[in-house]
């Protein structure tokens, strides 16, 4: 009787999530980096920052969803547990976030280091509008300068992407999980 029950179950296909995650993570990371350059070159970040954010989030979510579905359909024969769905989604996020962090450092360090000076200038202007004393402004700028360094900005972006990506990966896994 036990043999019959096992006979009716579909065999579990073992496939690494890494190859799917690498493929989609690289594509997503490159697309998001290109989008960032386009948004900067067209001044979209300044004029319509909300649109830039929405487009970036849509790309981010779409890549995770496509990776999860592709892994289920192409590598696992249409059957996938929640855990495997989450794994491929989160690995995809990890790769996209790493590319994004490297892009942030390269961009801020070499391509347009003026972004950091502009951010500092804006901080100073906002503080002046709040009628802060010069001493308070200097103290606040000292702290603020620590956060507008390429490495710190890349790390904050990386962590934010991991948190958002974990949530999206959970949702994607729930949508695309399919038992035999």
N, C-alpha and C positions, 0 to 999 in steps of 0.2 A: 504494500500500500504506500509506504513511504517513497519507494522508487517511482511510483506513478505520479505522486505530487511533484517530485523534482523534475520529472520528464515534461510536465506541462509548463514549467517556468522557463522563460527565455534565458538563454545563457548570457551572463554578464560579459560585455565586451570591455576589455582593458585597453584604454587609449590614454596617452598622456595629454593633459590639458595644455602643456607648455607650448607645443608647436602651434596650436590654434591661438593661444594667448600671444605668442610672439608675433605671429602674422598680423593679427588684428591690432595688437598694441603698437607695433611699428607704424602701421597705416594710420591709426588714430593719432599717434604722437606727431607724425609728419603733417597730417592734415591740420591739426590744432596749431602747430607751429607756423604753418603757412597762413592760416587764418589770422594769427596774431600779427604777423608782418603786414598783411593786407589791412587789418583794422588800424594799425599804427600809421601806415603810409597814407591812408585815406582820412586820417584824423577821426576815425569812428570812435575811438576810445574816449576822446574829448567831447565830441558833438552828440553822440548817442551811445554812451557807455552801457546802457541797459540792453541795446540791441546786440552789441558785442558779447555781452554776458549770456544772453539767451541763445545766440548762435553757438557759442562755445559749449554750453551745457547740452544743447540738442545733439551736437556732434559727439560729445562725450558719452551721452546715454545711448545714442544709436550704435556706436562702435561696441559698447559692452553687450547690448542686446543682440547684435549681429554675431558677435563671437560666441555667445552662449548658444544661440540657435544653431549656428554652423557646427559647433562641436557636437551637439546632440545629433543633428541630422547626418553629418558627414563622417564623424569618427566613432559614434556610439550606436549606430544603426537605428536612430530614432528613439532610443530609450536612455533616459538620464535621471539620476537621482538629484535631489536638491543640493547635496554636498558637492557633487561634481559640477553642477551648474554654477554654484557659488565660486568654486575653485577657478574655473576658466574665466569667469567674470573678473574676479579679484586679481588674478595674474595679469589679465589684460590691462587693468587699471594700474597695476604696479609698473608695467612697462611704459604705459602712456605717461604716468606721473614722473618716471625717471627721465624720459625724453623731455618732458616739459621743464623739469628742473635744470637739466643741462642747457636747454635752449634759453631759459631765463638768465643763467649765468653768462653764457656767451653773448646774448643780446645786451645785457646791462654792462658787461665788462668791456666788450669790444665794438659792438655795432653802434650802440647809442648810449654811452655813459652819461649823456646830458639828461636822461630821464631822472636820474637820482638827484641831480642838482635842481631840476624843476620840482620834484616832489618836496625837497627841502625848502625851496622858495615858497611853495604853496602852504606848507606847514607854518612857516614864519608869518605869512600873510594872514592866515586864519587866526594865529595867536594875537597878532596886532589888532585884528577886528574884535577880539574879546577883551581888549584893554588890559592885557597882561603887562606887568612890569618887565623891564629889560632883564632883570635877574631871573624872574619866572620863565621868561622866554628862553633864556640861555639854558636853564636847567631842562626845560621840556625839549628843546632842540637836541641837547646832548643825548637824551633818552631816545628821541625820535630817530636820530642818525644811526643808532644801533640797528633799527629795523629797516632802513633803506639801503642796506648793503646787499650786493648781488647774492651772496651765499645765504643770507638770512631770508631774503625774499624767495629764493628758490626752495629753501626748506619749508617755509610757511605754505607755499603753493603745493609742494609735494604732500605735506600732511593733509591739507584741505582736500586735495584730490583723492587721497586714500580714504578719507572719511566719507566723502560724497560717493566715491566709487564702491565702497563697501555697502552702502545703502542701495545703490542702483544694482549691484551684483546680487543682493538678497532678493530684490524684486524680480530681477531677470531670472534667477534660479527658480523662484516660485512660479513664474509664468511658463517657463520652458521645461520644467521637470516633467517627465513622463515615465510612468512605470509600465512594465510589459503588459 
